[in-house]
């Protein structure tokens, strides 16, 4: 298993989105295609599908996972904890991608090791802008200076 660092020049960013909402997955895919950053996107419909994908024997792991919190079978919080407790997966950057604005959810995902929290924007333009911002983050710097103030992405 190999994880490529984010922001490493001309390489393709491997991105996974785990979200049970068909429309949200479609809008996300369209927004990614609209951004001039080379990406390979894997779309997964729930947390169990994400974890099965990440645990495939020859999986090329994503650099970044956008993780919805409210999903059936296995929710985003369960996935976050499972990823962070697995040494083979723990280096993956995780962007929580949720409609929830709950302080409790934001705090709990921060404590459990997510890298950034992004509220699902209510327009395509804002979604594209938010995804672009997340993809352009210098993750090495961001994660070493992570605090509650830079955890929640504000547009």
C-alpha positions as CSV (number, residue, x, y, z in Angstrom):
1,X,0.0,0.0,0.0
2,X,1.3,3.4,-0.9
3,X,0.1,6.9,-0.1
4,X,1.4,9.8,-2.2
5,X,1.9,13.1,-0.5
6,X,-0.5,15.8,-1.3
7,X,0.6,18.8,-3.3
8,X,3.6,17.0,-4.8
9,X,3.9,18.7,-8.1
10,X,2.4,17.1,-11.2
11,X,1.1,13.9,-9.5
12,X,-2.5,12.9,-9.6
13,X,-4.3,13.2,-6.3
14,X,-6.2,10.1,-5.3
15,X,-9.3,11.2,-3.6
16,X,-12.2,9.2,-2.1
17,X,-15.6,10.5,-1.2
18,X,-17.8,8.4,1.1
19,X,-21.3,9.8,1.1
20,X,-24.7,8.0,1.0
21,X,-26.5,10.8,-0.9
22,X,-26.5,10.2,-4.7
23,X,-26.9,13.9,-5.5
24,X,-24.1,15.0,-3.2
25,X,-21.8,12.4,-4.8
26,X,-22.7,13.7,-8.3
27,X,-22.3,17.4,-7.4
28,X,-18.9,16.6,-5.7
29,X,-17.8,14.7,-8.8
30,X,-18.8,17.6,-11.1
31,X,-17.0,20.1,-8.9
32,X,-13.8,18.0,-8.9
33,X,-13.9,17.8,-12.7
34,X,-14.4,21.5,-12.8
35,X,-11.2,22.2,-10.9
36,X,-7.9,22.3,-12.7
37,X,-6.1,19.9,-10.3
38,X,-5.3,16.4,-11.6
39,X,-7.4,14.0,-9.5
40,X,-8.6,10.4,-9.5
41,X,-11.9,10.2,-7.6
42,X,-13.4,7.1,-6.0
43,X,-17.0,7.4,-5.0
44,X,-18.3,5.2,-2.2
45,X,-21.9,5.1,-0.9
46,X,-21.3,4.4,2.8
47,X,-18.7,3.9,5.5
48,X,-18.6,0.1,5.1
49,X,-17.9,0.4,1.4
50,X,-15.1,2.9,2.2
51,X,-13.5,0.7,4.8
52,X,-13.7,-2.4,2.4
53,X,-12.0,-0.3,-0.3
54,X,-9.2,1.0,2.0
55,X,-8.5,-2.6,3.3
56,X,-8.2,-4.2,-0.1
57,X,-4.9,-6.0,-0.3
58,X,-3.5,-4.1,-3.3
59,X,-5.3,-0.8,-2.7
60,X,-3.7,2.4,-3.8
61,X,-4.7,4.5,-0.9
62,X,-6.2,7.9,-1.3
63,X,-4.2,10.9,-0.3
64,X,-7.4,12.5,1.0
65,X,-10.8,11.1,2.0
66,X,-13.9,13.3,2.1
67,X,-16.0,11.7,4.8
68,X,-19.7,12.3,5.4
69,X,-20.7,11.8,9.0
70,X,-24.3,10.6,8.6
71,X,-24.3,7.4,6.6
72,X,-26.0,4.0,7.0
73,X,-24.2,0.8,7.9
74,X,-21.0,2.5,9.2
75,X,-21.1,6.2,9.9
76,X,-18.3,8.7,9.3
77,X,-17.2,8.8,13.0
78,X,-16.8,5.0,13.0
79,X,-14.7,5.2,9.8
80,X,-12.6,8.1,11.2
81,X,-11.8,6.1,14.4
82,X,-11.1,2.9,12.4
83,X,-8.8,4.7,10.0
84,X,-6.9,6.5,12.7
85,X,-6.4,3.3,14.7
86,X,-5.0,1.4,11.7
87,X,-1.2,2.0,11.2
88,X,-1.5,1.3,7.5
89,X,-4.2,3.9,7.0
90,X,-3.4,6.5,9.7
91,X,-1.5,8.8,7.3
92,X,-4.5,9.4,5.1
93,X,-5.7,13.0,5.3
94,X,-9.4,13.2,6.3
95,X,-11.8,16.0,5.5
96,X,-15.1,15.7,7.3
97,X,-17.7,16.7,4.7
98,X,-21.1,17.1,6.5
99,X,-24.3,19.1,6.6
100,X,-23.9,19.1,10.4
101,X,-22.9,22.4,12.0
102,X,-23.1,20.8,15.5
103,X,-20.2,21.9,17.8
104,X,-20.3,18.4,19.3
105,X,-19.7,16.8,15.8
106,X,-16.9,19.3,15.0
107,X,-15.2,18.8,18.4
108,X,-15.5,15.0,18.3
109,X,-14.1,14.7,14.7
110,X,-11.2,17.1,15.7
111,X,-10.4,15.0,18.8
112,X,-10.5,11.8,16.8
113,X,-8.0,13.0,14.3
114,X,-9.8,14.5,11.3
115,X,-7.6,17.0,9.4
116,X,-10.3,19.5,8.5
117,X,-14.1,20.0,8.8
118,X,-16.1,21.2,5.8
119,X,-19.8,22.0,5.9
120,X,-21.5,20.9,2.7
121,X,-22.0,24.2,0.8
122,X,-25.4,25.1,-0.5
123,X,-24.4,26.0,-4.0
124,X,-22.2,24.4,-6.8
125,X,-19.9,27.4,-6.9
126,X,-19.3,27.3,-3.2
127,X,-18.7,23.6,-3.3
128,X,-16.2,24.0,-6.1
129,X,-14.4,26.7,-4.1
130,X,-14.4,24.7,-0.9
131,X,-13.0,21.5,-2.6
132,X,-10.4,23.6,-4.4
133,X,-9.3,25.2,-1.1
134,X,-9.0,21.8,0.6
135,X,-7.0,20.4,-2.3
136,X,-4.6,23.3,-2.2
137,X,-3.8,23.0,1.5
138,X,-0.2,22.3,2.3
139,X,-1.1,19.3,4.5
140,X,2.3,18.9,6.0
141,X,2.2,22.4,7.4
142,X,-1.6,22.3,8.1
143,X,-1.4,19.1,10.2
144,X,1.6,20.1,12.2
145,X,-0.1,23.4,13.1
146,X,-3.6,22.0,13.5
147,X,-5.7,23.7,16.1
148,X,-9.4,24.3,16.6
149,X,-9.3,27.6,14.6
150,X,-8.0,26.2,11.4
151,X,-9.9,22.9,11.6
152,X,-13.2,24.3,10.5
153,X,-13.0,25.5,6.9
154,X,-14.8,28.8,6.5
155,X,-15.8,30.2,3.1
